[in-house]
Amino acid sequence: MTLIIAEAGVNHNGDEKLAFELVDAAHKAGADIVKFQTFKAKNLVTEDAVQAEYQVTNTQKQESQLAMLSRLELSYDVHHQLVAHCQHLGIEFLSTAFDSESLDFLVNHLGLKRLKIPSGEITNAPLVLEHARTGCDLIVSTGMATLAEVEAVLGVIAFGYTADENAAPSEMAFQQAYASENGQQALKEKVTILHCTTEYPAPMGEINLRAMDTLGQAFELPAGYSDHSEGITIPIAAVARGAVLIEKHFTLDKNMEGPDHKASLEPQELGAMVQAIRQVEIALGTGVKTPTVSEVKNKSVARKSLVAAQPIKAGERFTIDNLTIKRPGSGMSPYRFWDLLEKPANKTYQVGELIVE
């Protein structure tokens, strides 16, 4: 089954109550995982870092990233409560760490076994290496990246998984780890790679969903899709193309103040997406082309048989004039039409009677 991540992100607006309501909504919608973002704003951005255009547009407020992100932090205590709530509901808690302190907290205090490296961090080799050295399974998003950059980050991850802890990191060491049999095996066992278009919302003309196929084929890894488009069409299409994982932002209300709400699904839309994905999974089937159980009973109704078009006496030869083809399909196959021509009938047939030679 496709793993579905409901990305709450920072759509709690720093409000503990909203965070719990987002978990409840993700669970009700049928998502497998609800994901948040864990960071210390002071560790993430400088005081002068400006907002992205979409953040200014979506918040209708121009301020520094530091000011915006400081309001969106969740305390460590709230994280513990959210994990407990997720465990109670039976939905996996996941969060993205944007700094070393947050990563340490997620792994060594919350005990997460799966981590997500976001698109903006895949060139942050030291932080990526820290992720890999945890030994956790990794989901790697590739928005804004070239294939060369994706290969480079996979080299860092392969090194982190396989190198001795005293081994010195370097670009050459990363390349060697990526090229090694052990490195490739570790990547295949522990890494899922996601296609992504980093814009909120992502324009349809820039989705390039076939790039998901390219990633999977180029790196021989399970590939999925992190979606920032409007609506639910593209995630469903991604599943039909073979996505093993779908990540989608959601919110309780698109009209809330905050950077990501407008490019997110509301709970009923998230539920519709999950339901549609599960239907697509069922519909994809096995790939074996053979009549299904329900089709078998329809064969005789929908197909046709050889039928007498005129009265035919025993011993009279079959011709193109006294044979025709009509439903039902419970008689002789029309494939035998040419075999019967000019051969004598074994019995007498009335008009409309199935040929049973």
N, C-alpha and C positions, 0 to 999 in steps of 0.2 A: 504493500500500500504506500501511496505517496505520503510523506511526512508533511503535515501542515503546521506551519508556525504562524500563530497570530501575534503580530508585532505590536505590542503596546507601546514600546519605545518610551518616549517622554510624554505620551498623551495623557498621563495622569496630572500633568501641570504642577508636579511637586506636591500634590494633595494625596495623602495616605488613603483616604476614603475612596477616591477615584481609582487608585491603583488596585484596591481590592475589588471594586466593581468591574474593572477591566478583566481581572482574572475570572470572575463569575461569568462575564459575557463571552469570553473565549471558550470556557468550558461548555457553556450552554450551546454555543455555535457548533461544537464538535471538533474543535482544533485539538491537535495532539500536544502542542507546546504553546505556552504563552511566554513571550520574550520581552524583557525590559532592557534598559541601558544603565550601566553602572559606571559612575565617573565622579571624580573630584574636579570641579570646574577649574580650580586653580592649577591642577596638574595637566589639564587638557588644552588650554588656550592661553595666549598672552593677553595682557590688558588691552592691546591694540588690535586684536583680531576682529575683523568685521564680519557681519552676517552675510550668508549667501543671499542672492537675490530672492530666491523663493521664500527664505525666512522673513525677509522684510515684507514681501508681498503678503504672505500668509498671516503674519502677526500684526500687520499695519502699524509697526513700530520699528524705528531705526535706533538700534543701540549696539553695544559691543556684544560679541559672542559670550564673553565672560559674564556680563550682566544677565543675559538671557539664560545661559546654562546654569548659573548659580541658583536660579529659581526652580530649576527642573531636577535638582538632585534629590534622591531618596536616601534617607539615613540607613545605616547598616542594620539598625534594629528593625526598621520596616522591611528590609530585605528578608531577615529571618522570619518575620511574621508571614510574609508573602510565600516563602518556601513551604512553611507549615500549612498554609491554606491550600496551596497547590497539591500537596501530598494528601490532604484530606479529601480533595475533590477528585484526585486521580488524573491530574493534568501535569505535565512536566514543566518545571520552572527553568527558564533559561535567561541569561542576560549577557550583554556584550560589555566587555571591559575595555575602556579607552585609555587606561593608564596602568602602570605596574602595581600600584597599591590596590586598585580595584580588582585586578586579575588575581592577586594573592588572596583577597577576601573571598572571591567567588569559588576558588579552588580549595583553599585551606581552611576556610571558615564555613562556607555553605556546602562544600563537598560536591560541587558540580563535576560531572564526568564528560560533559559535552560543552564546547565553547564555540562562539561565533566570532570570526574576524571580519569586521565590516570593511566595505570597499575603501574607505578613507584611510585605513591603517595598513593596507597590504604593501606599501612601500616603507613602512615603519619596521624595518628588519629587526631591531632589538626587541620590540614588543612582540612581534610575530615569533621570534625565537623563544621568548619566555612562554608563549602559548604552547608551542610544540614541546618544550621541555617538561610541561606538566604531564605529558603522556595522554592527555584527554583527546577524544575524538574532536575533529575540527570541521566547522562549516566555514568556507572561505568565499566571501562575496567579491566579485571582480568588476564592479562598476568603475568606469573611467580608465580601465586597464587595457593595455595591449597584450597580445599573446606572450611577448617577451617578458613583460612584467609579471604575468601569471606564472610563467616558468621560473622566474627568479624567486618569487615568494614560495613556490613549491620546493625549491632548492633549500631555502632557509628552514622550511618545515621538515624536510627529509633529514637535514643535518640535526635539527633539534630532537627528532625521534631516534636517530641511530648513533650519533656521535657520543663518545665518552664525555662525561660532564667537564672534564679538564681540557677537552679539545678546543683549540682557539678558533673562533668564528672568523671567516673571511669569505669573500666572494668565490675564491677558488674552492674553498672547502665546501661551500654550498653547492657549487656545480658538481663537484665530485660525489657528494651525497645524493644529489638528484640522479646522477648517472649510474649509481650503484644499484645492484640487485636488491640489497636490503632497504635502501631508500625508496625504491619503487614499490616494494612490497608493503612497506609501512604506509606510504601514501594511499595505496589501494585499499588497505584495511581500515584506515582511520580518517580519510579526508573526503568530504563532499564539496564540490565546487559549484558556485552559483553564478549564472549570468545575471546581470543587473544593468539598468540604465539609471545613473545617478542624477535624476532631476525629479522635482516634485510639483505637479504630476509629470510623469514622463510622456513626451509627445508620442503618439502612435507611430509616426514615421521614423522614430529613433529607437523603437523597442528592439528591432533586429533579433527576433526570437530564434532564428536559425543559428545565431552565435552560440546558443546553448548547446546545440548539436556539435558545433565546431569545438567547443571546450571539452566536451566529453570524449570526442574522437581524438583530439590532439594530445590529451593527457591520460587517456584511458582511465578516467575516474568517473564515479557516479556524478551526474550533473543535474542541477535543479535551477530554480528561477526565483530571484528576489524581485518582487513586483512593486513598481511605483506608479503604474498607470492608473487611470480612472476606471472604476467599474471592476467587473469580475471576468470579463471576456478573455483577457490575455493569460491569467493563471490557468484557466480551464484549457485553453489552447496548449499551454506549456505541458500540462499533464498528458494531453493527447499526443504530444510529441515525445513523451517519455521522461518528463521531469520526475526525479525521485523525491524532490522536496520543493515545497512552495512556501515562500515567506510573504506575508502581506500585512501592511499597516492597518490597524483598526482603531476606532475611537468610539466613545459613547455618543458624541455629537460633533459633527463636522464644523459647526458654528462656534465651537469653543475657541478661546484665545490660545494660540500656541503655534509653533512652526510646522507641525506635521498633520494637524487635524484635517485640513482641506484635501489632502491627498490620501486620506484613510477611508476605510469602509466603516459604516455604522453596523451595529450588532446584527440587524436583520440581513444586511448585505453579506456580512461575514458568514452567517449561517447558510445563506443561499449559495455562496461560493463553495463551502465545504460539501454541501449536499450535491452540487453539480460535479465536483471533482470525484466524489465517491461513485456517482452514476457513470462518469466517463471511465473510471477504473473497471467497473463491472463490464461496461460495453466493449472495452478493448479486448477482452477475452484471451484466448490462447494463441491465436494466429493460425491455428490449423483450420483449413477450409474444408468443412464437411457439414452435411445437414445436421442441424441442431435437433434436440428432442422435440421441440414444438413444431419444427418444419416438417418432420417425417410424416405426421398425420395429414399435412396439407398437399403432399405430392399428388395423390390421386385426384384431388379437387382442382389444383392449379395447372397440372400438366395434361397432355392430350394423348390420344391413342388412335390407331388406324380403325376406321369405321366404314361400313358399306354405304356408299353414296347412292347406289341403285340396288334393286334386288339381284342377288348373285346366286345362281344355281350350283349345286355340287358338280365339280368337273369344269365349270366355266372359268376361263382365265381372268386373272385380275388385270385391270387396266387403269390408266390415269383417270378414266371417266367413272369407273364404278368404285373407286377408293377415295376417301377423303380423310381428313384429320380433325377430330373434335375432342372436347372434354367428355368424360373424365379420363384420367391417365391410368386407369386400372387394367387396360387391355394391352395390346401389342404396341411396342414403341414405334413412333414414326421413323426411327432410324431404319426399320425393316421395310420401309415403303419400296425402295428400289429392288430389294430381294424378292418381293412378291410379284412384281410386274411380270406378266405373261406366264405365271405359274397357275395351275388349276387349283380351284378351291376344294378343300377337303369336305366341305359341308355347304348347305344352303344358308344364305344370309338375307335377312330382311333389311330394308332401309333403316339406317341408324344403329344397326347392331354392331357391337365390337367384334373386330376380326380376332380370331383365336387360333390361327394356324400354328 
